[in-house]
Amino acid sequence: MNAVIEALYTEKRAQTPHGDWVPLDESVMPKTHGEMLYHLTRAHGPEAHTLEIGMAFALSTLYFCQAHKENGRGLHVAIDPYQEASWYGAGRESVKRAGLEEYLSLIEERSFISLPQLLAEDRKFHVAFIDGNHRFEHTFLDFFYIDRMLHAGGHLVLHDVNFPSVRKVMSLCLALHGEFYSIDRTFMDPPANLFTLLRLSMHRLRQAPLDLSTAYRMRRESREECMVLKKIAHRPDSDYDLRWKEYRPF
Ligand SMILES: C[S@@+](CC[C@H](N)C(=O)[O-])C[C@H]1O[C@@H](n2cnc3c(N)ncnc32)[C@H](O)[C@@H]1O
């Protein structure tokens, strides 16, 4: 793996373009999640185009770009409006120091502005990672646009399904788009034990006691944070309009 990624995890600090060091905070994803993004991108091969919402200190970004480098080519689009304001440019700087700049296209804009623009440009992606603003309506909008840009056979990774808002979007995806998405356990952390599953189920119910449909859909999921969904079939744009009355509770 790349020495810059290793150093970020061991030193727990990142360098800004001005040479200052800033400590990494709790926004940083666990190494196993980064490795999962890396393996997913490697699996999609040299044609892969990847997309992420929420770059922060660029841990996820580095894993995507490193995979593109090892694939021989590819492109990663990262959307994050706050690279300078919140992260002192340290994410972008780490990508540069890792020698991965050529694989990154950073859009410094909010996702609900930039995703429709990418859609209008007819962009398509093989792997998409949602880890931006975790409010329900933002995560839902991220999914809405990504769904239309994700290739059949592509993967959608939802980070932080321990947030009820993000879990609800996953439930929506499986309920309203169940013919087109299924959980892909190939790339996820191994499931935890029955005790963890019971603890998580209680926790999920305490967080959102009335959201029984989501709790039901997650009843077998003992992974706490990260879910991988596979887009199993192509959905033509016309299909959304033809089935304009369709609704299922989620
Ligand atoms: C949890 S952090 C991402 C962590 C990162 N993926 C990693 O690997 O360390 C969430 C990020 O979402 C960004 N963000 C917040 N609102 C956003 C929006 N409306 N559109 C895109 N990104 C947003 C924040 O600036 C922050 O960098």
The ligand as a Tripos MOL2 file, in Angstrom:
@<TRIPOS>MOLECULE
LIG
   27    29     1     0     0
SMALL
NO_CHARGES

@<TRIPOS>ATOM
      1 C1        -17.1580   11.9140    7.4380 C.3       1 LIG1
      2 S1        -16.3460   13.0930    6.4630 S.3       1 LIG1
      3 C2        -15.6710   12.1460    5.1480 C.3       1 LIG1
      4 C3        -14.5280   11.2460    5.5920 C.3       1 LIG1
      5 C4        -13.7100   10.7090    4.4390 C.3       1 LIG1
      6 N1        -14.4980    9.9710    3.4810 N.3       1 LIG1
      7 C5        -12.5670    9.8380    4.9560 C.2       1 LIG1
      8 O1        -12.2690    8.8190    4.3620 O.co2     1 LIG1
      9 O2        -11.9260   10.1820    5.9320 O.co2     1 LIG1
     10 C6        -17.7040   13.9340    5.7270 C.3       1 LIG1
     11 C7        -17.2910   14.9680    4.6690 C.3       1 LIG1
     12 O3        -18.4540   15.4210    3.9930 O.3       1 LIG1
     13 C8        -18.2490   16.7490    3.6100 C.3       1 LIG1
     14 N2        -19.5470   17.3690    3.3300 N.ar      1 LIG1
     15 C9        -20.4040   17.9710    4.1930 C.ar      1 LIG1
     16 N3        -21.4860   18.4340    3.5410 N.ar      1 LIG1
     17 C10       -21.3190   18.1070    2.2390 C.ar      1 LIG1
     18 C11       -22.0890   18.3130    1.0440 C.ar      1 LIG1
     19 N4        -23.2770   18.9620    1.0910 N.pl3     1 LIG1
     20 N5        -21.6050   17.8370   -0.1120 N.ar      1 LIG1
     21 C12       -20.4270   17.1700   -0.1690 C.ar      1 LIG1
     22 N6        -19.6460   16.9430    0.9270 N.ar      1 LIG1
     23 C13       -20.0940   17.4050    2.1000 C.ar      1 LIG1
     24 C14       -17.4850   17.3540    4.7850 C.3       1 LIG1
     25 O4        -16.7380   18.4850    4.4040 O.3       1 LIG1
     26 C15       -16.5900   16.2010    5.1940 C.3       1 LIG1
     27 O5        -15.3540   16.3210    4.5820 O.3       1 LIG1
@<TRIPOS>BOND
     1     1     2 1
     2     2     3 1
     3     2    10 1
     4     3     4 1
     5     4     5 1
     6     5     6 1
     7     5     7 1
     8     7     8 2
     9     7     9 1
    10    10    11 1
    11    11    12 1
    12    11    26 1
    13    12    13 1
    14    13    14 1
    15    13    24 1
    16    14    15 ar
    17    14    23 ar
    18    15    16 ar
    19    16    17 ar
    20    17    18 ar
    21    17    23 ar
    22    18    19 1
    23    18    20 ar
    24    20    21 ar
    25    21    22 ar
    26    22    23 ar
    27    24    25 1
    28    24    26 1
    29    26    27 1
@<TRIPOS>SUBSTRUCTURE
     1 LIG1         1 GROUP 0 **** ****
